[in-house]
């Protein structure tokens, strides 16, 4: 196989083409003979040799047919587009054109070497039986209607014809002076493109011709490349000129001598003959030929890729020994040399992946395979992925390798298990643990247990994390529980292990043991565990522990589940912890003042001991509290405010007031108390107590005005007593009195205005008419209120209550009370409705 190397061995640029040596039959041929020329058809290859043989080959290089044409070198082989006719010329002047599948044949021997031959692309058609040959002159052979061949000279006199290419109706050939194009339809030569470097021997550096399409000719000669476009001439420019002309659209120089050209989309494939100078001997020598892909521009070109080819015998070859042939349908390029035939082809996605793998760009290779998975043939995404994982492991990037396992291994349980064991061998089980599948697929329990044991030996926190994250059915729970218990024997107070053991017990539905551990650890999840698994029967003897851990949450839970743990049971359990008992009963009382009534007497002592600020609100809100017991406790503890409240509630207001004045010495509170009781005797007691105490008198003067006549107090003040702020207090009394007078007058005005407004409204209402029609009846005789004969006289009385009577049906009014009232409304005690309308006719 030919070796293709970049000029820079370590280049990261991916080659555009791949190469392989054409072997099988070609190898046998070139061991005994040398290749002189070759032509390519989509279906087969035709190879000419120096010993005058022509071989037909399949694309793998196997010989399918052999022709002995001449004892000397075959100069050129030409095929028509159908691949059914072949033309051959040799160094001894022989020319043969024959059908590969028919008896049709032409033989001619000239007296000079024939260098080139080209059959009409549509030679298979009877109207296109034409071919050209070239030696010292270019001859066109055509078969006449009598099946006889006639020849005509197309060109001569400029040296040997060395290259020819026929495309459609155009023939291009090269001689010593340049390149000509002939239009076979109009029988006119339409251009002459002169040779640039006439110093090069045309026999050593032959011209390379290539039709890109039916109107674009590419010329390579020496280091020069020209791209010519055949165009139609405008009718106004015709005169005696050909109907077509040629325009050179691109022209540039290359670094080496051109041995062959071929199109590749809008680019060019160029086979170059290379000579280099030895650094040691300073002599020129033949280097490896190069195959370049270039992008033509108008006056220069851009190199896309360049490969140096190691072909057999390249050291002895000249420029004329290399040929480049190509298959248009498959973008195959054949580099022909005397001892070797190398096939270049565009790299496919498999080749791209090969190159990425060779450069250890595994991630890019994996991505390329995923994108083109329908087109790749030699590679499998899984194989690339496994190679990528191995590469990462070799580099020591264990975490990345483990993370990639998720994507690469997918749902293949067997591969997962294999990779886990591989990570175990290199001591990296921890790296792969976060990425193990936990659902689809599920690996063998042993795999998960192996990883858990690894963490248990070295990383308790990591072990606890896995237990939390992994479902409990992935592994044998009892095995792990036993392993944790064994470790707890060495470190019995390790909170991480204890918490993890509780979680394992929970997975195993051993809630009692789990709850005990949680309570020991005072773990926040204990209440969630109780609720989730309904463990109320298990906590009846653990209420104190729960309360010690979080009394608020514990009380809420106990009160929310009274049906499962009774109030009585909770109070009994907390008997030895009165402070906790108080917290429970206090919250119970807040929720419902009546549920815990049997414990209200007990709560008096509990409030007095642990929560005095809430004692007075409790006494006020509770109707089940024994007042005598409460009074006794409050008096023992000298709780004045609570005692005052209890005394007043028990009806002993005077004692309560006395306590306020004597114990609290708070005149404002005493006044407020008197206001609440609204008892004249209390005010009298308050005045008597305050009469010799100037500060109290000031307080009374400021607040008594709206409840007791201030004169009663002022008359009792002793002459000469000095009272603080007396003037301000008297002014305030007067202001309060004026305010009361103003308020009364204002209310009186509002009342008069409202009464007048309502009276007018009532008068308007009573003055309105009332509809009386045939459907109305007398409420007394129940006959229609209106007579059937409208001409007869009648008299009707209608009350404001809408009851109607015939006047004769009403009782006679007395002289003392001429106002008439509705009998019905008067009987129902709705208030009398006087007659508002009397109708007569």
C-alpha positions in Angstrom: 0.0 0.0 0.0 1.3 3.5 -0.8 2.3 5.6 2.1 1.0 9.2 2.1 2.7 11.5 4.5 2.3 15.2 5.2 5.3 17.4 4.8 5.1 18.0 8.5 4.8 14.6 10.1 3.2 15.9 13.3 0.7 18.1 11.5 -2.8 18.2 13.0 -4.4 18.9 9.6 -6.5 16.0 8.4 -5.6 14.8 4.9 -8.3 15.1 2.2 -7.5 11.9 0.4 -6.6 8.3 1.3 -4.4 6.0 -0.7 -4.1 2.4 -1.5 -2.0 0.4 -3.9 -3.8 -1.3 -6.7 -2.9 -4.9 -6.2 -4.0 -8.4 -7.2 -3.5 -8.8 -10.9 -1.6 -5.4 -11.2 1.0 -6.7 -8.9 1.6 -9.7 -11.1 1.8 -7.6 -14.2 4.2 -5.1 -12.9 6.6 -7.7 -11.5 7.3 -8.7 -15.1 6.4 -5.6 -17.1 6.1 -1.8 -16.6 3.0 0.3 -16.9 3.1 2.9 -19.8 -0.5 4.2 -19.8 -3.9 3.7 -18.3 -7.5 4.8 -18.9 -10.4 4.6 -16.5 -14.0 3.8 -17.1 -16.7 3.7 -14.4 -16.9 -0.1 -14.8 -13.3 -1.2 -15.4 -9.7 -0.1 -16.0 -7.5 -0.6 -19.0 -3.7 -0.8 -18.5 -1.1 -0.6 -21.2 2.5 -1.9 -20.7 6.0 -1.4 -22.1 5.8 -4.9 -23.6 2.8 -4.1 -25.8 0.1 -5.7 -23.7 -3.3 -4.2 -22.8 -5.1 -5.6 -19.7 -8.7 -5.0 -18.7 -9.0 -4.9 -14.9 -11.8 -4.6 -12.4 -11.6 -1.9 -9.8 -9.7 -4.2 -7.4 -7.0 -4.8 -9.9 -8.0 -8.3 -11.0 -7.3 -9.2 -14.6 -10.5 -9.8 -16.6 -9.1 -9.7 -20.2 -5.7 -9.5 -21.9 -4.8 -8.2 -25.4 -1.4 -8.7 -27.1 -1.3 -5.5 -29.2 2.4 -5.0 -30.0 5.9 -6.1 -29.0 6.7 -2.6 -28.0 5.4 0.1 -25.7 1.6 1.0 -25.7 1.5 4.8 -25.8 -2.2 5.4 -25.1 -5.6 3.7 -24.7 -8.9 5.4 -25.3 -12.4 4.3 -24.4 -15.8 5.7 -25.4 -18.3 6.7 -22.7 -20.2 3.4 -23.1 -17.0 1.4 -22.4 -17.8 -0.9 -25.4 -15.1 0.4 -27.8 -11.4 0.8 -27.2 -8.6 2.5 -29.2 -5.0 1.6 -28.7 -1.8 3.0 -30.2 1.8 1.9 -29.8 5.4 3.0 -30.3 5.8 0.9 -33.5 3.0 2.8 -35.3 0.2 0.4 -34.8 -3.3 1.7 -34.2 -6.2 -0.5 -33.3 -9.9 0.4 -32.6 -12.2 -2.4 -31.8 -15.3 -3.4 -29.9 -14.8 -5.2 -26.7 -18.1 -7.0 -27.1 -18.5 -7.0 -30.9 -16.4 -8.0 -34.0 -16.0 -4.4 -35.1 -12.3 -3.6 -35.6 -9.9 -1.2 -37.3 -6.2 -1.9 -37.9 -3.6 0.4 -39.3 0.2 0.6 -39.1 2.0 3.8 -39.7 5.6 4.4 -40.5 6.2 6.5 -37.3 5.4 6.1 -33.6 1.8 7.0 -32.8 1.8 8.8 -29.5 -1.9 9.5 -28.9 -5.3 8.2 -29.8 -8.8 9.3 -28.8 -12.1 7.8 -29.9 -15.3 9.8 -30.2 -17.0 9.8 -26.7 -20.2 8.4 -28.5 -18.4 6.0 -30.7 -21.1 3.4 -30.0 -23.4 5.4 -32.2 -23.2 4.8 -36.0 -23.1 8.5 -36.7 -20.1 9.0 -34.4 -17.6 6.5 -35.8 -14.7 8.8 -35.5 -11.3 8.8 -33.8 -8.1 10.8 -33.9 -4.4 9.7 -33.8 -1.3 11.7 -33.4 2.3 11.2 -34.3 3.9 13.8 -36.5 0.5 15.0 -37.5 -3.1 14.8 -36.1 -5.3 12.6 -38.2 -9.1 12.3 -38.0 -10.5 9.0 -39.1 -14.2 8.7 -40.0 -16.2 5.7 -41.3 -18.1 6.5 -44.5 -21.4 5.1 -45.5 -19.7 2.2 -47.3 -18.1 1.2 -43.9 -14.8 2.3 -45.3 -12.5 4.5 -43.2 -11.2 7.8 -44.5 -8.7 10.0 -42.8 -8.1 13.8 -42.9 -5.3 15.9 -41.5 -6.4 18.2 -38.7 -2.9 19.6 -38.0 0.7 19.2 -38.8 4.0 20.9 -38.9 4.6 21.8 -35.2 6.3 18.7 -34.0 4.9 15.5 -32.5 1.4 15.4 -31.1 1.9 14.3 -27.5 -1.5 14.7 -25.8 -5.2 14.7 -26.8 -8.5 14.8 -25.0 -11.9 14.6 -26.7 -15.1 15.9 -24.9 -18.4 16.3 -26.8 -17.8 18.1 -30.0 -14.4 19.5 -29.0 -10.9 17.9 -29.4 -8.0 19.4 -27.5 -4.4 18.4 -28.3 -0.9 19.6 -27.5 2.2 19.6 -29.7 5.6 21.2 -29.3 4.3 24.7 -29.8 1.1 24.8 -27.6 -2.5 23.6 -27.3 -5.2 23.7 -29.9 -8.9 23.1 -29.8 -10.9 21.8 -32.7 -14.7 22.0 -33.2 -15.6 18.7 -34.8 -19.1 20.0 -35.7 -18.0 23.1 -37.6 -14.7 21.6 -38.7 -12.9 24.7 -37.3 -9.9 25.2 -35.1 -11.1 27.7 -32.5 -8.0 28.5 -30.5 -4.3 28.2 -30.0 -2.8 28.5 -26.5 1.0 28.8 -26.7 3.4 27.0 -24.5 4.9 29.3 -21.8 8.3 27.8 -21.0 9.8 26.6 -24.4 13.0 25.7 -22.6 11.5 22.5 -21.3 11.7 19.5 -23.6 8.1 18.5 -24.6 9.0 14.8 -24.7 10.4 14.9 -21.1 7.8 17.3 -19.7 4.6 16.5 -21.7 1.5 18.6 -21.5 -1.4 17.4 -19.3 -4.9 18.1 -20.6 -8.2 17.6 -18.7 -11.8 18.6 -19.6 -13.6 19.7 -16.4 -16.9 19.9 -18.3 -17.9 20.2 -21.9 -16.7 23.8 -22.2 -13.8 24.1 -19.6 -10.3 22.8 -20.5 -7.5 22.6 -17.9 -4.0 22.7 -19.2 -0.9 21.8 -17.2 2.5 22.2 -18.7 5.7 22.3 -16.8 4.9 24.4 -13.6 2.1 26.3 -15.4 -1.7 25.8 -15.1 -4.3 27.5 -17.3 -8.0 27.1 -17.1 -9.7 27.9 -20.4 -13.4 28.4 -21.0 -14.9 27.9 -24.5 -17.6 30.5 -25.2 -20.0 31.2 -28.0 -19.1 34.2 -30.1 -21.8 36.9 -30.6 -23.4 36.9 -34.1 -22.3 40.5 -34.6 -18.6 39.5 -34.1 -18.7 36.5 -36.4 -17.4 37.8 -39.8 -14.9 35.1 -40.8 -14.1 34.0 -37.3 -15.1 30.7 -35.7 -18.4 30.6 -33.9 -16.6 29.9 -30.6 -13.6 31.4 -28.9 -11.6 30.6 -25.8 -11.0 32.8 -22.7 -8.4 32.0 -20.1 -10.2 32.5 -16.8 -7.3 31.5 -14.5 -3.6 31.2 -14.9 -1.0 30.5 -12.2 2.4 28.8 -11.5 2.9 25.8 -9.2 6.0 24.9 -7.3 6.8 21.7 -9.2 6.4 20.1 -12.7 2.9 18.9 -13.5 2.4 15.2 -14.5 -1.3 15.1 -14.4 -4.5 17.0 -13.7 -8.1 16.1 -12.6 -11.1 18.1 -11.4 -12.5 17.8 -7.9 -15.7 19.9 -7.7 -14.4 23.4 -8.0 -10.9 22.4 -7.0 -8.1 20.7 -8.9 -6.1 17.6 -8.1 -2.5 18.0 -9.4 0.1 15.2 -9.7 3.6 16.8 -9.5 7.0 15.6 -10.4 9.5 16.7 -7.7 13.2 17.2 -7.9 15.2 18.1 -4.8 18.8 18.9 -4.1 20.8 16.6 -1.7 22.2 18.5 1.3 25.2 16.1 1.3 26.1 15.9 -2.4 24.4 19.0 -3.6 23.1 17.0 -6.6 19.5 16.9 -7.9 17.6 13.7 -7.3 14.1 12.5 -8.0 11.9 12.9 -4.9 8.6 11.3 -4.2 5.8 12.6 -6.4 3.2 14.9 -4.8 -0.6 14.9 -5.1 -2.0 18.3 -4.3 -5.5 19.6 -4.0 -5.6 23.3 -4.9 -8.2 26.0 -5.1 -7.7 27.9 -8.4 -8.0 31.7 -8.2 -7.7 34.2 -11.1 -4.0 34.6 -11.0 -2.9 32.3 -8.2 -4.0 29.3 -6.3 -4.5 28.2 -2.7 -3.2 24.9 -1.5 -5.8 22.8 0.3 -3.8 19.6 0.9 -0.5 18.2 -0.2 0.6 14.5 0.1 4.0 13.0 -0.9 3.5 9.5 -2.3 5.9 6.7 -1.9 5.5 4.8 -5.1 7.8 2.0 -6.2 10.8 3.1 -8.1 10.1 6.8 -7.7 13.9 7.4 -7.6 14.2 6.3 -11.3 11.1 8.0 -12.7 10.9 11.1 -14.9 8.1 13.6 -15.3 6.8 11.7 -18.4 6.6 8.4 -16.5 3.7 9.6 -14.2 0.1 9.8 -15.3 -3.1 10.8 -13.4 -6.3 9.3 -14.5 -9.7 9.7 -12.7 -13.2 8.3 -12.5 -15.7 11.1 -12.6 -18.5 9.1 -11.0 -16.7 8.1 -7.8 -14.0 10.7 -7.4 -11.3 8.1 -7.7 -7.8 9.2 -8.8 -5.2 6.7 -10.2 -1.5 7.6 -10.0 0.2 5.5 -12.6 4.0 5.0 -12.7 6.0 2.3 -14.4 6.2 0.0 -11.3 3.2 1.0 -9.4 -0.5 2.1 -9.5 -1.8 4.0 -6.5 -5.5 4.8 -6.0 -6.5 8.0 -4.3 -10.0 8.5 -3.1 -11.9 11.1 -1.0 -11.9 10.2 2.6 -15.3 9.1 3.9 -16.6 9.4 7.5 -15.0 6.1 8.5 -11.6 7.5 7.4 -12.3 10.7 9.2 -13.0 8.7 12.4 -9.8 6.7 11.8 -7.8 9.9 11.7 -9.4 11.2 14.8 -8.7 8.0 16.7 -5.1 8.0 15.4 -4.7 11.5 16.8 -6.4 10.3 20.1 -9.3 12.8 19.5 -11.8 10.3 20.9 -14.5 12.7 21.9 -14.6 14.2 18.4 -14.5 10.7 16.9 -17.5 9.7 19.1 -19.4 12.8 18.1 -18.6 12.2 14.4 -19.8 8.6 14.6 -23.1 9.7 16.3 -23.8 12.3 13.7 -23.1 9.9 10.8 -24.1 6.6 12.3 -26.2 5.7 9.2 -23.2 6.2 6.9 -20.3 4.7 8.7 -19.5 1.1 7.8 -16.3 0.1 9.6 -16.9 1.7 13.0 -19.3 1.2 15.8 -20.3 3.9 18.2 -19.9 1.6 21.2 -16.4 0.5 20.2 -15.3 4.1 19.8 -16.9 4.9 23.2 -15.1 2.0 24.9 -11.8 3.1 23.4 -12.5 6.6 24.7 -13.1 5.3 28.2 -9.9 3.3 28.1 -8.0 6.3 26.9 -9.3 8.4 29.7 -8.5 5.7 32.3 -4.9 5.5 30.9 -4.5 9.2 31.2 -5.8 9.0 34.8 -8.9 11.1 34.2 -11.1 8.7 36.1 -14.0 11.0 36.9 -14.4 12.0 33.2 -14.1 8.4 32.2 -16.8 7.4 34.7 -19.1 10.2 33.6 -18.7 9.2 29.9 -19.9 5.7 30.9 -23.4 7.0 31.3 -23.6 8.0 27.6 -21.5 5.3 26.1 -22.7 2.2 28.0 -26.3 3.3 28.0 -28.6 0.4 29.1 -26.1 -2.4 28.6 -25.9 -4.0 32.0 -23.1 -6.5 31.1 -20.8 -3.7 29.9 -21.6 -1.7 33.0 -20.6 -4.6 35.2 -17.4 -5.1 33.2 -16.4 -1.4 33.5 -17.1 -1.5 37.3 -14.8 -4.4 37.7 -12.2 -2.6 35.6 -12.5 0.5 37.9 -12.2 -1.8 40.9 -8.9 -3.2 39.6 -7.4 0.3 39.4 -8.9 1.3 42.8 -11.3 3.8 41.4 -14.7 2.5 42.4 -15.5 5.8 44.0 -15.1 7.6 40.7 -17.8 5.5 39.0 -20.2 5.3 41.9 -22.2 8.6 41.1 -22.9 7.4 37.6 -24.1 3.9 38.1 -27.5 3.1 36.7 -30.3 3.0 39.3 -33.3 2.0 37.3 -33.0 0.9 33.7 -30.9 -1.1 33.7 -30.4 -2.5 37.2 -27.0 -4.2 37.8 -26.4 -7.2 40.1 -26.7 -6.4 43.8 -23.1 -7.5 44.3 -22.0 -4.5 42.2 -23.7 -2.0 44.4 -22.6 -3.8 47.6 -19.0 -3.8 46.4 -19.1 0.0 46.0 -20.8 0.6 49.3 -18.2 -1.6 51.1 -15.5 0.5 49.4 -17.0 3.7 50.8 -17.6 2.2 54.2 -14.0 1.4 54.6 -12.7 4.9 53.8 -15.5 7.5 53.5 -18.4 7.5 55.8 -19.9 10.7 54.4 -19.7 9.3 50.8 -21.3 6.0 52.1 -24.1 8.0 53.7 -24.7 9.9 50.5 -25.0 6.8 48.4 -27.5 5.2 50.9 -29.6 8.4 50.6 -29.4 8.5 46.8 -29.7 4.8 45.9 -33.0 3.0 46.1 -33.0 0.4 48.9 -33.8 -2.4 46.5 -30.5 -2.1 44.5 -28.6 -4.1 47.2 -29.1 -6.7 49.9 -30.1 -4.4 52.8 -29.4 -6.9 55.6 -25.8 -7.3 54.3 -25.1 -3.6 54.5 -26.9 -3.2 57.8 -24.6 -5.9 59.3 -21.5 -4.1 57.8 -22.5 -0.8 59.4 -23.2 -2.4 62.7 -19.7 -4.0 62.6 -18.2 -0.6 62.0 -20.2 0.9 64.9 -18.6 -1.6 67.2 -15.4 0.3 66.6 -16.9 3.8 66.7 -20.3 3.5 68.5 -20.9 7.3 68.6 -20.3 8.1 65.0 -23.3 10.2 64.0 -22.9 9.6 60.3 -23.0 5.9 60.7 -25.9 6.0 63.2 -27.9 8.2 60.9 -27.2 5.9 57.9 -28.1 2.9 59.9 -31.4 4.5 60.8 -32.1 5.1 57.0 -31.2 1.5 56.3 -33.7 0.4 59.0 -36.3 2.6 57.4 -35.7 0.9 54.0 -36.1 -2.4 55.8 -39.3 -1.2 57.4 -37.7 -1.7 60.9 -39.2 1.7 62.0 -38.9 1.1 65.7 -35.1 0.8 65.6 -34.9 3.7 63.1 -37.0 5.9 65.4 -34.8 5.1 68.4 -31.7 6.1 66.6 -33.2 9.3 65.3 -34.3 10.3 68.7 -30.9 9.5 70.1 -29.4 11.7 67.4 -32.1 14.3 67.8 -32.5 14.2 64.1 -34.9 16.6 62.3 -36.4 13.8 60.2 -37.8 12.0 63.3 -41.2 13.7 63.0 -41.4 13.1 59.3 -40.6 9.4 59.9 -43.4 9.2 62.5 -46.0 10.8 60.2 -44.9 9.0 57.1 -45.0 5.5 58.7 -47.7 6.1 61.3 -45.4 5.3 64.2 -47.6 6.8 67.0 -47.9 3.5 68.8 -44.1 3.4 69.0 -43.7 6.8 70.5 -46.1 6.5 73.5 -43.1 5.9 75.8 -40.8 8.3 74.0 -42.8 11.5 74.4 -40.3 13.0 76.8 -37.5 12.4 74.3 -39.5 14.0 71.5 -40.3 17.0 73.7 -36.7 17.4 74.7 -35.7 17.3 71.0 -38.2 19.9 69.7 -41.1 20.7 72.1 -42.9 22.9 69.5 -43.0 20.3 66.8 -43.7 17.5 69.3 -46.6 19.3 70.8 -48.1 20.1 67.3 -47.8 16.5 66.3 -49.3 15.2 69.5 -52.2 17.6 69.3 -52.8 16.9 65.7 -53.1 13.2 66.5 -55.1 13.1 69.7 -57.0 10.1 68.3 -53.8 8.1 68.3 -52.2 9.4 71.5 -54.7 10.7 74.1 -54.3 13.9 76.1 -54.4 11.8 79.3 -51.5 9.6 78.1 -49.4 12.6 77.2 -50.0 14.3 80.5 -49.2 11.1 82.4 -45.9 10.7 80.4 -44.9 14.3 81.2 -45.8 14.1 84.9 -42.2 14.1 86.0 -41.4 17.0 83.6 -43.8 19.8 84.6 -42.1 22.4 82.4 -42.9 20.2 79.4 -46.3 19.4 80.7 -47.0 23.1 80.9 -45.9 23.6 77.2 -48.3 20.8 76.1 -51.3 22.0 78.1 -50.7 25.7 77.3 -50.9 24.9 73.5 -53.9 22.6 74.1 -55.6 25.5 75.8 -54.8 27.9 73.0 -56.4 25.5 70.5 -59.5 24.8 72.5 -60.4 26.3 75.9 -62.6 23.3 76.8 -60.7 20.2 75.8 -58.3 20.1 78.7 -60.7 21.5 81.3 -59.9 18.7 83.7 -56.4 20.0 83.8 -57.2 23.7 84.3 -56.7 23.5 88.1 -53.2 21.9 87.5 -52.4 24.6 84.9 -52.8 27.4 87.5 -49.7 26.1 89.3 -47.9 25.4 86.0 -48.5 29.0 84.8 -47.6 30.4 88.2 -44.3 28.4 88.1 -43.2 28.5 84.5 -45.2 31.2 82.6 -46.6 34.0 84.8 -47.2 36.4 81.8 -49.8 34.0 80.5 -51.5 33.3 83.9 -53.8 36.3 83.8 -54.9 35.7 80.2 -55.5 32.0 81.2 -57.6 33.1 84.2 -59.7 35.4 82.0 -60.3 32.9 79.2 -60.9 29.8 81.3 -64.4 29.1 82.6 -63.4 25.8 84.2 -60.8 27.2 86.5 -61.6 26.9 90.3 -61.4 30.5 91.4 -60.8 29.8 95.1 -57.8 27.6 94.2 -56.5 30.2 91.8 -56.9 33.0 94.4 -55.1 30.9 97.0 -52.1 30.3 94.7 -52.0 33.9 93.6 -52.1 35.2 97.2 -49.4 32.8 98.2 -47.2 34.0 95.5 -48.2 37.7 96.0 -49.5 38.0 92.4 -51.3 41.3 92.8 -52.8 41.8 89.3 -54.0 38.2 89.2 -55.4 38.5 92.7 -57.2 41.7 91.8 -58.8 40.0 88.8 -59.9 37.0 90.8 -61.4 39.2 93.6 -63.3 41.2 91.1 -64.5 38.1 89.3 -65.7 36.6 92.6 -67.7 39.8 93.3 -65.3 41.3 96.0 -64.7 44.5 94.0 -64.0 46.6 97.0 -61.2 44.4 98.2 -59.8 44.3 94.7 -59.9 48.1 94.6 -58.3 48.3 97.9 -55.5 46.0 96.8 -54.9 48.2 93.7 -54.6 51.3 95.8 -52.6 49.8 98.7 -50.4 47.3 96.9 -50.0 48.8 93.5 -50.4 52.5 94.4 -51.6 53.0 90.8 -54.4 55.6 90.6 -54.9 55.1 86.8 -55.4 51.4 87.3 -57.8 52.0 90.2 -59.8 54.5 88.1 -59.9 52.0 85.1 -61.0 49.3 87.5 -63.8 51.6 88.8 -64.9 52.4 85.3 -65.1 48.7 84.4 -67.2 47.9 87.5 -69.4 51.1 87.1 -70.3 50.9 90.7 -71.0 54.1 92.7 -69.8 52.6 95.9 -66.5 51.9 94.4 -66.1 55.5 93.3 -67.0 56.6 96.8 -64.3 54.2 98.2 -61.8 55.5 95.7 -62.6 59.2 96.6 -62.3 58.5 100.3 -59.0 56.7 99.9 -57.6 59.4 97.7 -58.8 62.5 99.6 -55.6 62.8 101.6 -53.3 61.9 98.8 -52.7 64.8 96.4 -51.4 62.7 93.5 -54.5 60.5 93.6 -56.7 63.6 93.7 -54.9 64.9 90.5 -55.5 61.6 88.8 -59.2 61.6 89.8 -59.7 65.2 88.7 -58.3 64.3 85.3 -60.4 61.2 84.7 -63.5 61.3 86.9 -65.4 63.9 84.9 -67.4 61.6 82.7 -68.4 59.1 85.4 -68.9 61.1 88.6 -69.8 64.7 89.3 -66.5 66.4 90.0 -68.2 68.7 92.5 -68.4 65.7 94.9 -64.7 65.4 94.9 -63.9 69.1 94.9 -66.1 69.8 98.0 -64.2 67.2 99.9 -60.7 68.6 99.3 -59.4 70.2 102.5 -58.6 73.9 102.4 -55.0 74.6 102.1 -54.1 71.1 100.6 -51.5 71.5 98.0 -52.5 69.5 94.9 -50.1 69.1 91.9 -51.4 70.5 88.6 -54.7 71.6 90.1 -55.2 74.4 87.7 -54.7 72.1 84.7 -57.0 69.5 86.2 -59.8 72.1 86.8 -59.3 73.5 83.2 -59.7 69.9 81.9 -62.9 69.4 83.9 -64.4 72.6 82.4 -63.3 71.6 78.9 -64.8 68.2 79.3 -68.1 69.8 80.6 -68.2 72.2 77.6 -67.5 69.3 75.3 -70.4 67.4 76.8 -72.7 70.4 76.3 -71.6 70.8 72.7 -72.1 67.1 72.0 -75.7 67.3 73.4 -76.6 70.3 71.4 -75.1 68.8 68.2 -77.0 65.5 68.8 -80.2 67.5 69.4 -79.8 69.3 66.1 -79.2 66.1 64.2 -82.2 64.4 65.8 -84.5 67.3 64.9 -83.3 67.4 61.3 -83.7 63.6 60.9 -87.2 63.7 62.5 -88.3 66.4 60.1 -86.9 64.6 57.1 -88.6 61.4 58.0 -91.9 63.2 58.6 -91.8 64.7 55.1 -91.0 61.4 53.6 -93.9 59.7 55.4 -96.2 62.5 54.2 -95.1 62.1 50.6 -95.6 58.4 50.8 -99.1 58.6 52.3 -100.2 61.1 49.7 -99.5 58.8 46.8 -102.4 57.0 45.0 -103.1 53.3 45.3 -104.1 51.1 42.4 -107.5 49.4 42.8 -108.7 47.0 40.0 -111.3 44.2 39.5 -109.0 41.6 41.0 -108.9 43.2 44.5 -111.4 42.0 47.0 -112.9 43.3 50.2 -111.0 41.8 53.2 -114.3 41.6 55.1 -116.9 40.1 52.7 -114.3 38.7 50.3 -116.3 40.0 47.3 -114.7 42.1 44.5 -113.9 45.5 45.8 -115.3 47.1 42.6 -119.0 46.5 41.6 -119.6 44.6 38.4 -121.8 47.4 37.2 -119.6 50.5 37.1 -122.7 52.7 36.7 -123.9 51.9 40.3 -122.7 54.1 43.2 -120.0 52.6 45.6 -117.8 53.6 48.4 -114.4 51.9 49.2 -111.9 52.4 52.0 -108.1 51.6 51.4 -105.6 51.6 54.2 -101.9 52.3 54.0 -101.3 48.6 54.7 -103.0 47.9 51.3 -106.0 46.2 52.9 -109.3 47.2 51.2 -112.9 47.2 52.5 -116.4 48.3 51.3 -117.3 51.2 53.5 -120.4 49.4 54.6 -118.4 46.4 55.7 -116.4 48.5 58.2 -117.7 49.0 61.8 -119.0 52.5 62.5 -116.5 54.9 64.1 -117.2 56.4 67.5 -117.6 60.0 67.9 -114.7 60.1 70.5 -112.2 58.5 68.0 -113.1 59.5 64.5 -109.8 57.9 63.1 -110.5 54.5 61.4 -108.0 51.6 61.7 -107.5 48.4 59.6 -109.2 45.6 61.4 -106.8 43.0 60.2 -103.5 44.8 61.1 -105.0 45.8 64.4 -105.9 42.2 65.2 -102.3 41.1 64.3 -100.8 43.9 66.5 -98.9 45.3 63.5 -99.7 48.8 64.5 -102.8 50.6 63.2 -103.0 51.6 59.6 -105.3 54.6 59.1 -107.4 55.0 56.0 -105.6 56.9 53.4 -108.2 56.8 50.6 -111.9 56.7 50.5 -113.5 56.1 47.0 -117.1 57.1 46.4 -119.3 57.2 43.3 
